[in-house]
Amino acid sequence: MNTTVNLAGVTLKNPVMTASGTFGSGEEFSEFVDLNRLGAVVTKGVANIPWEGNKTPRVAEVYGGMLNAVGLQNPGIDLFIKRDIPFLKQYDTKIIVNVCGKTTKDYVEVVEKLSDQPVDMLEINISCPNVKEGGIAFGQDPKAVEAITKAVKEKAKQPVIMKLSPNVTDITEMARAAEAGGADVLSLINTLTGMKIDIDRRCFVLANRTGGMSGPAIHPIAVRMVYQTAQAVKIPIIGMGGIMTAADAIEMILAGAIAVSVGTANFTNPSVTMEIVSGIEEYMKKYQVEDVKELIGAVRDRM
Ligand SMILES: Cc1cc2nc3c(=O)[nH]c(=O)nc-3n(C[C@H](O)[C@H](O)[C@H](O)COP(=O)(O)O)c2cc1C
């Protein structure tokens, strides 16, 4: 049975990765997850300098998922390089570093600092709904998507994944813009902007007022967007959004994703990523699928 997939020249032992911001840099989960079994670990977003993130409360539970407005709290690239990369290098898994910034210059600075690091790929977050400047400002305008992709590609030594926002009218427009800018891979979806109100106090639950919705309730939206994007571009797609089980991951692959990222599910079941790896293998056995690549985009109309 072959579970390997190839993303812009990088071979993953299986298509299961972690979603940025839900798995730290792997250390806090290494008690529950054998990181050697994952296709890749995608780290929490890192900027050129440390960010404090937003005021608390910054997470809330909602039906079918959660809202977060963490605001990309991170230690800055220098400490990340010293502390997190050496930790991950102990494992036989691919390392994908998620990069955030407020300006193009910020993103490029991080990308340049990572150029001589043992990192397999870069994932550029242009879709965070929780930071006022940068982040989503880049991800909602096709011209800006293309320009930031180009700027990053000029300096990047590793293949570049552009992470797209679902908070747009037509995600395929953003996908095409990233492809035109030279993106090697796309990942989608980031969180959907939401809001929760405390009716007793008549106040916003999150200090930031709005937050990004993630978890199982957004899965059908993510599947639809991955499918539409796969029809619109030639570059590979990493699918994410509400993947809780192997069945959800397989659905995403059938919709057109080459690999999947698991996010919010890690909070309720810290070993879920390993269960998804095993579940995909069981599915392949059950349906006599020799190579997982046979499943990519293999959805068809009901007979
Ligand atoms: C608490 C939290 C923090 C996140 N931080 C990041 C981040 O730093 N960078 C990023 O690109 N996405 C971040 N995301 C988005 C996830 O990577 C993912 O795209 C989204 O949550 C949808 O997947 P899920 O429903 O499986 O969680 C974060 C999500 C959550 C819930």
The ligand as an SDF file (V2000), in Angstrom:
LIG
                    3D

 31 33  0  0  0  0  0  0  0  0999 V2000
   -6.6170   28.3840   18.0840 C   0  0  0  0  0  0  0  0  0  0  0  0
   -6.3050   28.4630   16.6230 C   0  0  0  0  0  0  0  0  0  0  0  0
   -5.1230   29.0850   16.1970 C   0  0  0  0  0  0  0  0  0  0  0  0
   -4.8170   29.1660   14.8300 C   0  0  0  0  0  0  0  0  0  0  0  0
   -3.6430   29.7680   14.4410 N   0  0  0  0  0  0  0  0  0  0  0  0
   -3.3050   29.8020   13.1220 C   0  0  0  0  0  0  0  0  0  0  0  0
   -2.0410   30.3400   12.7020 C   0  0  0  0  0  0  0  0  0  0  0  0
   -1.2030   30.7310   13.5060 O   0  0  0  0  0  0  0  0  0  0  0  0
   -1.7980   30.3860   11.3540 N   0  0  0  0  0  0  0  0  0  0  0  0
   -2.7060   29.9130   10.4220 C   0  0  0  0  0  0  0  0  0  0  0  0
   -2.4160   29.9760    9.2190 O   0  0  0  0  0  0  0  0  0  0  0  0
   -3.8720   29.3670   10.8090 N   0  0  0  0  0  0  0  0  0  0  0  0
   -4.1980   29.3020   12.1200 C   0  0  0  0  0  0  0  0  0  0  0  0
   -5.3890   28.7310   12.5070 N   0  0  0  0  0  0  0  0  0  0  0  0
   -6.3010   28.1610   11.4800 C   0  0  0  0  0  0  0  0  0  0  0  0
   -6.1260   26.6460   11.3340 C   0  0  0  0  0  0  0  0  0  0  0  0
   -4.8220   26.3000   10.9260 O   0  0  0  0  0  0  0  0  0  0  0  0
   -7.1530   26.0570   10.3190 C   0  0  0  0  0  0  0  0  0  0  0  0
   -6.9570   26.6430    9.0540 O   0  0  0  0  0  0  0  0  0  0  0  0
   -8.5970   26.2890   10.7380 C   0  0  0  0  0  0  0  0  0  0  0  0
   -8.7500   26.2220   12.1460 O   0  0  0  0  0  0  0  0  0  0  0  0
   -9.5700   25.2960   10.0850 C   0  0  0  0  0  0  0  0  0  0  0  0
   -9.2600   23.9530   10.4440 O   0  0  0  0  0  0  0  0  0  0  0  0
   -9.9690   23.1670   11.6860 P   0  0  0  0  0  0  0  0  0  0  0  0
  -11.4520   23.3760   11.5550 O   0  0  0  0  0  0  0  0  0  0  0  0
   -9.5270   21.7420   11.5300 O   0  0  0  0  0  0  0  0  0  0  0  0
   -9.4330   23.7870   12.9480 O   0  0  0  0  0  0  0  0  0  0  0  0
   -5.7180   28.6130   13.8720 C   0  0  0  0  0  0  0  0  0  0  0  0
   -6.8940   27.9900   14.3120 C   0  0  0  0  0  0  0  0  0  0  0  0
   -7.1930   27.8860   15.6490 C   0  0  0  0  0  0  0  0  0  0  0  0
   -8.4510   27.1740   16.0780 C   0  0  0  0  0  0  0  0  0  0  0  0
  1  2  1  0
  2  3  1  0
  2 30  2  0
  3  4  2  0
  4  5  1  0
  4 28  1  0
  5  6  2  0
  6  7  1  0
  6 13  1  0
  7  8  2  0
  7  9  1  0
  9 10  1  0
 10 11  2  0
 10 12  1  0
 12 13  2  0
 13 14  1  0
 14 15  1  0
 14 28  1  0
 15 16  1  0
 16 17  1  0
 16 18  1  0
 18 19  1  0
 18 20  1  0
 20 21  1  0
 20 22  1  0
 22 23  1  0
 23 24  1  0
 24 25  2  0
 24 26  1  0
 24 27  1  0
 28 29  2  0
 29 30  1  0
 30 31  1  0
M  END
$$$$
